[in-house]
């Protein structure tokens, strides 16, 4: 998931009569909701041991499949098969939605070797060089040749036009500077000119001195190795010299699936959607990110299976989130194209992406922008659709009712709720933190260690079962169950907020979310803070 820095927190007062617990792990429907529209039962039990059972299976699937559960790999297929089996056993009729996505894997770390002191070759560090996503493969030793750049601290047109390569010697390694057009355009022009590899260094402008960690947008932009460099390294190579570039990658389109299931009862014209991404990164098993959210909503779905609901509840386990929200984007775009009425029937979307961080905070998406101003996207501010504030309030009310502090995290559209808010659908959810650092005040409220990341194994090989705080996972799963049940019974609070039109809706592009493609026109949504 993309990192979002939670900054604000609140200690909610206990709210009498709001989602009171009837037993550990059992969530009661809030009083005051029309009994005719509420569930026949009054509570949904979500046994914490059930959530742990699901996590243990995800860990075993990763262990048996190369250590990860990434989309496009056997580990993801095993995870999806497990979820499908549990849903069928609970009485659901789940379905899979297939789609194609651009897959990329750096099989071994790319290297760039340059001449060092005394002519001794030196391999650039990770702070100096990084392979670009969708780079081609190969090992090349050749002279470096600068193309239309002096290394001035500016956004350069270097490599953006075929004319820039006039006089370029075929077989050389093209040295380009970032700016004006996308990395894909620069790389394609270099390949057309006969380059054997491409190095693209940063502009040198404030905030753009470090290594360029970018993407070519999709597989097939070039077959050449393409590596980003820091501004300092790039300017040091302007004089030429021999360089060795090595990259071993997999860059191709692959098939994967979303898993979907919905309750048998409830108004389909007022559907509550609940989602979590099922895939991990390639580096590890992804048991917190996002086995935790996937296991949590699977346990909620199992608990809700025999409950009669006033509103339809649809659960989704998204594929290829780690490759840019591809699964949720495909789902929303497909509904919009084939069945726009069904998209209009989605009353709200609840997202659970990382809910078991080892140094966790209880963070709720800031649906009213009281803690975080709207993020500036390429098409303007990303503001929460009307009704999102009511979702935020429901989570805070739940935590307050059980005497737990809760905080807020940026509502940026950079997880699987992004495609939903792009269509004006109210959204919200929970998050326990990624690589952001917990403050002393947060540690006093939530426990844990100040000055340490919420998840110090974020996107790492150590994101395994030992990387999940079971108490935090239980608290967040209970909150998820409470709020799902609340809106399954009634969306009146949300409807009232929508009629009031606050805080307002947004229109966002449905492009990939986790990209830096360079400059110029692109199909991507705003870059995340990290992934």
C-alpha positions in Angstrom: 0.0 0.0 0.0 1.1 3.6 -0.4 2.5 5.2 2.7 0.4 7.9 4.3 1.7 9.9 7.3 -0.8 10.0 10.1 -0.3 13.3 12.1 -3.5 14.0 14.0 -5.1 11.8 16.7 -8.1 12.1 19.0 -9.2 10.4 22.1 -12.8 9.9 21.4 -15.2 10.1 24.4 -17.1 6.9 25.1 -20.4 7.2 23.3 -23.3 5.6 25.0 -25.4 3.3 22.8 -23.0 3.3 19.9 -21.9 -0.1 18.6 -21.4 -1.5 22.1 -19.7 -4.9 22.3 -21.9 -7.7 23.5 -18.9 -10.0 23.9 -15.3 -10.1 22.9 -15.1 -10.2 19.2 -18.9 -9.7 18.8 -20.2 -6.5 17.3 -23.7 -5.3 17.9 -25.8 -3.2 15.6 -26.3 0.4 16.8 -29.6 1.2 18.4 -31.7 3.9 16.8 -31.6 2.2 13.4 -34.9 1.2 12.0 -35.5 -2.4 13.3 -37.2 -3.3 10.1 -34.1 -2.6 8.2 -31.6 -4.0 10.7 -30.3 -7.5 10.7 -32.4 -10.3 12.2 -29.7 -10.9 14.7 -28.0 -8.2 16.8 -24.4 -9.2 16.7 -21.7 -10.5 14.4 -19.0 -12.6 16.1 -15.5 -12.2 14.6 -13.3 -14.7 16.4 -9.7 -13.4 16.5 -8.4 -16.9 16.1 -10.1 -17.1 12.7 -8.2 -14.0 11.5 -4.9 -15.6 12.7 -5.8 -18.8 10.9 -6.2 -17.0 7.7 -2.8 -15.2 8.2 -1.2 -18.6 8.9 -2.4 -19.9 5.6 -1.2 -16.8 3.7 2.2 -17.3 5.3 2.2 -21.0 4.3 1.2 -20.2 0.7 4.1 -17.7 0.4 6.5 -20.1 1.9 5.5 -22.7 -0.7 5.8 -20.3 -3.6 9.1 -18.5 -3.5 8.4 -16.4 -0.4 5.7 -14.0 -1.8 2.1 -13.7 -2.9 2.5 -11.1 -5.6 -0.1 -10.9 -8.4 0.9 -12.8 -11.5 2.7 -15.5 -9.4 1.7 -18.9 -8.0 1.6 -17.4 -4.5 -1.2 -15.0 -5.5 -3.1 -17.8 -7.2 -2.8 -19.9 -4.0 -4.0 -17.0 -1.9 -7.0 -16.4 -4.2 -7.9 -20.1 -4.2 -7.9 -20.1 -0.4 -10.2 -17.1 -0.1 -12.5 -18.7 -2.7 -12.7 -21.9 -0.7 -13.4 -20.2 2.6 -16.2 -18.1 1.0 -17.8 -21.1 -0.6 -17.6 -23.0 2.7 -19.4 -20.0 4.4 -22.3 -20.2 1.9 -21.3 -17.4 -0.5 -21.2 -17.8 -4.3 -17.9 -16.0 -5.0 -16.7 -15.1 -8.4 -13.4 -14.2 -9.9 -12.8 -11.2 -12.2 -9.8 -11.7 -14.5 -7.8 -8.8 -15.9 -4.4 -8.1 -17.4 -1.8 -6.0 -15.7 1.8 -4.9 -16.5 4.1 -7.1 -14.4 7.7 -6.2 -13.6 10.3 -7.9 -11.5 14.0 -7.1 -11.0 15.3 -10.6 -10.8 18.7 -9.5 -9.4 19.7 -6.0 -8.5 20.8 -3.9 -11.4 24.4 -2.6 -11.3 26.3 0.3 -12.9 30.1 0.2 -12.8 32.0 3.3 -13.5 35.7 4.3 -13.4 36.7 5.1 -9.8 39.8 6.7 -8.2 42.9 5.6 -10.0 40.8 4.0 -12.8 39.6 1.2 -10.5 36.0 0.3 -11.4 33.4 1.4 -8.8 29.8 0.0 -8.6 27.3 2.7 -7.9 25.3 2.5 -4.7 21.5 2.3 -4.4 21.5 6.0 -3.6 23.2 6.7 -6.9 21.6 4.3 -9.4 18.2 2.5 -9.6 16.8 0.4 -12.4 13.6 1.8 -13.9 10.4 -0.2 -13.7 9.7 -2.0 -17.1 13.4 -1.7 -18.0 14.7 -4.3 -20.4 17.5 -6.8 -19.6 21.1 -7.1 -20.6 24.8 -6.6 -19.7 26.5 -3.8 -21.7 30.0 -2.5 -21.5 30.5 0.6 -23.7 31.4 4.2 -23.8 29.0 6.7 -22.4 27.8 9.5 -24.7 25.9 12.5 -23.4 22.8 13.5 -25.5 21.8 17.2 -25.6 22.7 18.0 -22.0 25.3 20.1 -20.2 24.2 18.9 -16.8 22.8 22.3 -15.9 20.4 22.3 -13.0 17.2 22.3 -15.0 14.4 20.2 -16.5 16.2 19.2 -19.7 14.8 18.4 -23.2 17.6 15.8 -23.4 16.4 12.9 -25.5 12.9 14.1 -26.1 13.4 14.5 -29.9 14.9 12.2 -32.4 17.1 15.1 -33.6 18.8 15.1 -30.2 20.6 11.9 -31.3 22.2 13.4 -34.4 25.8 12.2 -34.3 25.1 9.6 -31.7 27.4 6.5 -32.1 25.4 3.3 -32.3 26.4 0.9 -29.6 27.2 3.6 -27.0 25.3 4.0 -23.8 23.1 7.1 -24.0 23.4 9.5 -21.1 20.3 11.7 -20.8 18.9 14.2 -18.3 15.4 14.2 -16.8 12.9 16.7 -18.0 10.1 17.8 -20.4 9.0 14.3 -21.7 8.5 10.9 -20.1 11.3 8.5 -19.4 9.6 6.1 -22.0 10.0 8.7 -24.8 13.6 9.3 -23.9 14.4 5.5 -23.8 12.5 4.7 -27.0 14.4 7.5 -28.9 17.7 6.2 -27.5 16.9 2.7 -28.7 15.9 4.0 -32.2 19.3 5.8 -32.4 21.2 2.5 -31.7 22.0 2.9 -28.0 22.9 -0.2 -26.1 21.7 1.0 -22.7 20.2 4.2 -21.3 21.2 6.2 -18.2 18.9 9.1 -17.1 20.1 11.4 -14.4 18.1 13.8 -12.3 17.6 17.5 -13.0 19.6 18.8 -10.0 16.8 21.2 -9.1 15.8 21.5 -5.4 14.4 18.2 -4.3 15.6 16.5 -7.5 19.3 15.9 -6.8 19.0 12.2 -5.8 18.6 9.1 -7.8 15.8 8.9 -10.3 13.5 6.0 -9.3 11.1 6.0 -12.2 9.0 3.9 -14.5 8.7 3.5 -18.3 4.9 3.2 -17.8 4.4 -0.3 -19.3 6.2 -3.3 -20.7 7.6 -2.9 -24.2 8.6 0.7 -24.1 12.2 -0.5 -24.7 14.2 -3.7 -24.6 17.3 -1.9 -23.3 18.5 -1.7 -19.8 17.3 1.7 -18.4 18.7 3.0 -15.1 18.1 6.3 -13.2 21.0 8.2 -11.7 21.6 11.0 -9.3 22.4 14.4 -10.6 26.0 14.2 -9.2 26.7 10.8 -10.9 25.2 12.0 -14.2 27.3 15.1 -14.4 30.4 13.2 -13.5 29.8 11.0 -16.6 29.4 13.9 -19.0 33.0 13.6 -20.0 32.5 10.1 -21.3 34.4 6.9 -20.3 33.5 3.3 -20.3 30.6 2.1 -18.2 29.2 -1.4 -17.5 25.4 -1.7 -17.0 23.8 -5.0 -16.0 20.1 -5.5 -15.6 18.1 -8.8 -15.3 14.3 -8.1 -15.3 11.0 -9.6 -16.2 8.7 -7.1 -17.9 5.5 -8.4 -19.4 1.7 -8.4 -19.2 0.2 -11.0 -17.0 -3.2 -12.2 -15.9 -4.5 -12.0 -12.4 -7.9 -11.9 -10.6 -10.1 -10.0 -8.2 -12.2 -12.1 -5.9 -15.7 -10.9 -5.2 -18.6 -12.1 -3.0 -21.8 -10.6 -1.7 -24.5 -11.3 0.9 -27.6 -13.1 -0.2 -29.8 -10.5 1.4 -30.0 -6.7 1.3 -31.0 -4.0 -1.2 -28.6 -4.3 -4.2 -29.5 -0.8 -5.1 -27.8 0.3 -1.8 -24.6 -1.8 -1.8 -21.9 -1.5 0.8 -18.6 -2.4 -0.6 -15.7 -3.7 1.6 -12.3 -4.3 0.1 -8.7 -5.1 0.8 -5.9 -6.0 -1.6 -4.8 -9.6 -1.5 -1.4 -9.3 -3.2 2.0 -8.8 -1.6 5.0 -7.2 -3.0 7.6 -9.5 -4.7 10.0 -9.0 -1.8 8.0 -10.9 0.8 4.9 -12.6 2.0 3.0 -9.4 2.8 1.4 -10.7 6.0 0.7 -7.2 7.3 0.6 -5.6 3.8 -1.9 -6.7 3.1 -2.6 -10.2 4.5 -3.9 -8.4 7.6 -6.7 -6.5 5.7 -7.5 -9.5 3.6 -7.7 -11.9 6.6 -9.8 -9.3 8.5 -12.5 -8.8 5.9 -12.5 -12.6 5.2 -13.3 -13.2 8.8 -16.0 -10.5 8.7 -17.5 -12.0 5.6 -17.7 -15.4 7.2 -19.3 -14.0 10.3 -21.8 -12.0 8.3 -22.7 -15.0 6.0 -25.9 -16.0 7.9 -27.0 -12.5 8.9 -29.9 -10.8 7.1 -29.0 -7.3 6.1 -31.0 -4.4 4.9 -28.4 -3.4 2.4 -26.3 -5.7 0.2 -22.7 -6.1 1.3 -20.1 -6.9 -1.4 -16.6 -8.0 -0.4 -13.6 -7.6 -2.7 -10.1 -8.9 -2.5 -8.2 -6.9 -5.1 -5.3 -8.1 -7.3 -2.3 -6.2 -8.5 -2.7 -3.3 -6.0 1.1 -3.3 -5.5 1.4 -2.7 -9.3 -0.7 0.5 -9.1 -4.2 -0.2 -7.8 -4.8 -2.2 -11.0 -7.5 -4.5 -9.6 -9.8 -1.9 -8.1 -9.2 0.3 -11.1 -10.3 -2.5 -13.4 -13.4 -3.2 -11.4 -14.6 0.4 -11.3 -13.7 1.0 -15.0 -15.5 -2.2 -16.0 -18.7 -1.4 -14.2 -18.6 2.1 -15.5 -18.3 0.8 -19.1 -20.6 -2.2 -19.0 -23.1 -1.5 -16.2 -23.1 2.1 -15.0 -26.3 1.5 -13.0 -24.5 -1.1 -10.9 -21.8 1.4 -10.1 -24.4 4.0 -9.1 -25.8 1.3 -6.7 -22.6 1.4 -4.7 -23.5 3.5 -1.7 -20.0 3.5 -0.1 -16.6 1.8 -0.1 -14.7 0.7 3.0 -10.9 0.0 2.5 -8.7 -2.0 4.8 -5.1 -1.8 3.8 -2.6 -2.7 6.6 -4.5 -3.2 9.9 -1.9 -5.2 11.9 1.3 -3.1 11.9 3.7 -4.2 14.7 4.0 -0.6 16.1 0.5 0.3 15.2 -1.7 3.3 15.5 -5.5 3.3 15.1 -5.8 5.6 12.1 -9.0 6.4 10.2 -9.1 8.0 6.8 -9.6 11.7 7.2 -12.9 11.9 5.3 -13.7 15.5 6.4 -10.2 16.9 5.8 -10.1 18.2 9.4 -6.5 16.9 9.9 -5.1 17.0 6.4 -5.8 19.5 3.6 -6.8 17.9 0.2 -3.8 16.5 -1.6 -3.0 18.2 -4.8 -3.3 15.8 -7.8 -2.6 16.4 -11.4 -6.2 17.3 -12.1 -6.6 19.5 -8.9 -7.2 18.9 -5.2 -8.2 15.3 -4.2 -11.2 15.9 -2.0 -13.3 13.4 -0.2 -16.7 12.8 -1.8 -19.7 13.9 0.3 -20.6 11.2 2.8 -17.0 10.3 3.6 -17.0 12.3 6.8 -19.9 10.2 8.0 -17.8 7.1 7.4 -14.9 8.6 9.3 -17.2 9.5 12.2 -18.6 6.0 12.4 -15.1 4.6 13.0 -14.2 7.2 15.6 -17.6 6.5 17.3 -16.8 2.8 17.5 -13.4 3.3 19.0 -14.8 5.8 21.4 -17.5 3.4 22.5 -14.9 0.9 23.6 -12.6 3.4 25.2 -9.8 3.4 22.5 -8.0 6.4 21.1 -8.2 6.8 17.4 -6.4 9.1 14.9 -6.5 10.2 11.3 -4.5 9.5 8.2 -4.4 11.4 4.9 -7.3 10.9 2.5 -5.2 10.9 -0.7 -6.8 8.3 -3.0 -3.6 6.3 -3.0 -5.0 3.0 -2.0 -7.9 0.9 -3.5 -10.5 3.5 -2.5 -8.9 5.9 -5.1 -10.9 4.6 -8.1 -14.1 4.8 -6.0 -13.7 8.4 -5.0 -12.9 9.2 -8.6 -16.5 8.4 -9.3 -17.8 10.4 -6.3 -18.5 7.3 -4.1 -18.1 8.0 -0.4 -15.2 6.1 1.1 -13.3 5.5 4.2 -11.4 2.8 6.1 -8.6 2.0 8.5 -4.8 2.0 8.5 -2.2 1.1 11.2 0.8 2.7 9.6 3.6 1.9 7.2 7.2 3.3 7.3 6.2 6.6 9.0 7.7 7.2 12.4 5.5 7.0 15.6 5.7 10.1 17.7 5.9 10.2 21.5 2.4 11.5 21.8 1.1 8.7 19.6 2.9 6.1 21.6 1.3 7.5 24.7 -2.2 7.1 23.1 -1.7 3.8 21.2 1.2 2.1 23.0 4.2 0.9 21.1 7.6 2.6 20.6 8.1 6.3 19.8 10.8 7.1 17.2 10.3 3.8 15.4 8.4 3.0 12.2 4.8 1.8 12.5 5.9 -1.2 10.3 9.7 -1.5 10.2 9.3 -4.5 7.7 7.1 -2.5 5.3 7.6 -4.0 1.8 10.4 -6.2 3.1 11.2 -9.9 3.3 10.5 -9.7 7.1 6.8 -8.9 6.6 5.8 -12.3 7.9 3.6 -13.6 10.8 6.0 -12.2 13.3 5.4 -8.7 11.8 1.8 -8.5 13.0 0.5 -7.2 16.3 -2.4 -9.4 17.1 -4.0 -7.1 19.6 -4.0 -4.2 17.1 -5.3 -6.5 14.4 -8.1 -7.6 16.7 -9.0 -4.0 17.5 -9.1 -3.0 13.9 -11.0 -6.1 12.7 -13.6 -5.5 15.4 -13.9 -1.9 14.2 -14.2 -3.0 10.6 -17.0 -5.5 11.6 -18.9 -2.8 13.6 -18.9 -0.3 10.8 -19.7 -2.8 8.1 -22.7 -4.0 10.2 -23.7 -0.4 10.9 -23.9 0.5 7.2 -25.3 -2.9 6.2 -28.3 -2.0 8.5 -28.6 1.7 7.4 -26.8 4.4 5.4 -29.0 7.2 6.6 -26.2 9.2 8.2 -24.3 8.9 5.0 -27.3 9.8 2.9 -27.9 12.9 5.0 -24.3 14.0 4.6 -24.5 13.5 0.8 -27.6 15.7 0.6 -25.8 18.4 2.5 -23.0 18.1 0.0 -20.1 18.3 2.4 -17.2 18.1 2.2 -17.6 17.8 -1.6 -16.8 15.4 -4.4 -13.8 14.9 -6.6 -12.9 13.9 -10.1 -9.7 11.9 -10.5 -8.1 10.1 -13.4 -8.1 6.3 -13.3 -4.5 5.9 -14.2 -1.8 3.9 -12.3 -1.2 5.3 -8.8 2.4 4.4 -8.0 4.5 5.9 -10.8 7.1 8.5 -11.7 7.2 8.4 -15.5 9.2 11.6 -15.9 7.7 14.8 -17.3 5.1 15.7 -19.9 1.8 14.1 -20.6 1.1 10.8 -18.8 -1.8 8.5 -17.9 -1.0 8.2 -14.3 -2.7 9.5 -11.2 -0.8 11.4 -8.5 2.4 9.8 -7.2 2.1 8.2 -3.8 4.2 9.3 -0.9 5.9 5.9 -1.2 5.4 2.3 -2.2 
